Amino acid sequence: MRRRLFIAINLPQDIKDYLIGLIDCLKNKNSDKDIKWVRADNLHLTLHFLGYIEENLVNDIKEQIAEAIKEANGEKSIFQLQKIGGFPNIKRTRVIFIEPKEIKGDMNKIQKIIGEHLKKLNVEVDERPWHPHLTLGRTRQENGLSLNFLDQIKVEPKEFNIKSIDLMESHLSRKGPTYECLFKKSLK
């Protein structure tokens, strides 16, 4: 059996509530556009998307996450919400996101070391530099949408603590994905 997995930072409830307020504002401004908005319980920061992984590797992945965090001397981090944006850009947006900035800690180092540990298991990881973002919505139009107003939306610089790294499973359905936490490794 294969499981659809990713490694993530789950957000505190107050940050999720704030982001849902932003999503509601964006929904109102874009009610005529075909955008799939992220549900509150699905808001997270992805460190590594693993894709479909064989069941027999799940425990090994948990062990490698724990080892990587220990090796990185994984301390709690603090992030601050920054600005709203769109991938690839606001003139042809496919993904609407909030960009958080790390103001304490070194999550880039932890993310990189976790990737190195996953490679030991022959798990494919994205080699590009990690750019943290919180996805709020995705357009369904192939060429994206022009959302020129995104840069005008002010984001409160709310801070949030990162206390753990989580191995998540994504269950896909017609109603959208649901996520289940399979393993949580606390940071110092």
C-alpha positions in Angstrom: 0.0 0.0 0.0 1.2 3.5 -0.8 0.5 6.6 1.2 0.5 10.3 0.1 2.8 12.0 2.5 4.4 15.4 3.3 6.4 16.9 6.1 5.0 20.1 7.5 4.7 22.7 10.1 1.2 22.9 11.4 0.0 26.4 12.5 -1.4 27.5 15.8 -5.2 28.1 15.8 -5.0 31.9 16.2 -2.9 32.1 13.0 -5.3 29.8 11.2 -8.2 32.0 12.3 -6.5 35.1 11.1 -5.7 33.5 7.7 -9.3 32.4 7.3 -10.3 36.0 7.8 -8.0 37.0 4.9 -9.4 34.2 2.8 -12.9 35.4 3.4 -11.9 38.9 2.3 -10.3 37.5 -0.8 -13.4 35.4 -1.5 -15.5 38.5 -1.4 -13.2 40.3 -3.9 -13.1 37.3 -6.2 -16.6 35.8 -6.0 -16.7 35.8 -9.8 -13.4 33.8 -10.2 -12.8 30.1 -10.2 -10.5 29.8 -7.1 -10.3 26.8 -4.7 -9.7 28.2 -1.2 -7.8 26.3 1.5 -9.9 25.1 4.5 -8.7 26.2 7.9 -7.7 22.7 9.0 -5.5 22.4 5.9 -3.4 25.5 6.4 0.3 24.6 7.0 3.9 25.3 5.9 5.2 22.4 3.7 8.9 21.5 4.3 8.9 18.5 1.9 6.2 17.0 -0.3 7.1 13.3 -0.5 4.3 12.1 -2.8 3.2 8.4 -2.7 5.4 6.4 -0.4 5.4 2.7 0.2 3.9 1.7 3.6 7.1 -0.1 4.7 9.1 3.3 4.6 6.8 5.2 6.9 8.6 4.2 10.1 12.0 4.8 8.5 10.8 8.3 7.5 9.7 9.0 11.1 13.1 7.9 12.4 15.0 10.1 9.8 12.9 13.2 10.7 13.8 12.7 14.4 17.5 12.1 13.5 17.6 15.1 11.3 16.1 17.4 13.9 18.6 16.1 16.5 21.5 16.6 14.1 20.3 20.2 13.3 19.9 20.9 17.0 16.4 21.8 16.2 15.2 24.7 18.2 11.8 26.3 18.2 11.5 28.9 15.6 9.4 32.1 15.4 7.9 33.2 12.1 6.1 36.4 11.2 3.4 36.9 8.6 4.7 39.3 5.9 3.0 39.9 2.6 0.4 38.3 0.3 1.5 37.3 -3.2 0.8 35.0 -6.1 2.8 32.3 -8.0 4.2 32.7 -10.6 3.2 36.4 -10.3 0.1 38.6 -9.6 -0.6 39.1 -13.3 -0.9 35.3 -13.9 -1.7 33.9 -10.5 -2.1 30.2 -10.0 -1.4 30.1 -6.3 -2.4 32.8 -3.7 -0.1 32.7 -0.7 1.1 34.5 2.4 4.9 34.8 2.8 6.1 34.3 6.4 9.5 35.3 7.5 11.6 33.5 10.1 12.7 35.9 12.8 14.2 33.4 15.2 15.6 29.9 14.5 17.0 28.2 11.4 14.2 26.3 9.8 16.0 26.4 6.4 18.8 24.3 8.0 16.3 21.9 9.5 14.5 21.6 6.2 17.7 20.9 4.3 19.0 18.3 6.8 15.6 16.5 6.7 16.0 16.4 2.9 19.5 14.9 3.2 18.2 12.2 5.6 15.3 11.4 3.3 17.7 10.8 0.4 19.3 8.0 2.5 15.9 6.2 2.1 15.9 7.0 -1.7 13.0 9.3 -1.1 13.0 11.9 -3.8 13.1 15.5 -2.5 13.0 18.9 -4.2 16.5 20.3 -4.6 15.5 23.9 -5.0 15.9 26.3 -2.1 13.0 26.3 0.3 10.8 29.3 0.1 8.2 29.2 2.9 4.7 30.1 2.0 1.2 29.5 3.3 -1.1 28.7 0.4 -4.5 30.4 0.7 -6.0 29.4 -2.7 -5.4 28.0 -6.1 -6.9 29.2 -9.4 -8.3 26.5 -11.6 -7.6 28.4 -14.8 -4.7 27.0 -16.8 -3.1 30.4 -17.4 -3.9 31.8 -14.0 -5.8 35.0 -13.1 -4.8 38.6 -13.0 -5.0 39.6 -9.3 -3.3 43.0 -9.4 -4.9 44.0 -6.1 -3.0 41.3 -4.0 -0.1 43.7 -3.3 -2.6 46.2 -1.9 -3.8 43.9 0.9 -2.1 44.6 4.2 -1.1 41.6 6.3 -0.7 42.1 10.0 2.8 41.1 11.0 1.5 38.4 13.4 4.2 36.1 14.9 3.8 32.4 15.6 6.0 29.8 17.2 7.0 26.6 15.5 7.1 23.8 18.2 7.2 20.7 16.1 7.8 19.1 12.6 5.0 16.8 11.5 4.7 13.9 9.1 1.4 14.3 7.4 -0.8 12.0 5.2 -3.0 13.5 2.6 -6.3 11.7 1.9 -7.8 12.9 -1.4 -11.5 13.0 -2.1 -14.0 14.9 -4.3 -14.6 17.3 -1.4 -10.9 18.1 -1.3 -7.9 16.8 0.7 -8.0 16.0 4.4 -4.8 15.8 6.4 -3.8 13.4 9.1 -0.8 13.8 11.4 1.1 10.5 11.5 4.1 11.7 13.6 5.0 14.8 15.5 8.6 15.6 16.5 8.9 18.4 19.0 11.6 21.0 18.7 13.7 22.2 21.8 
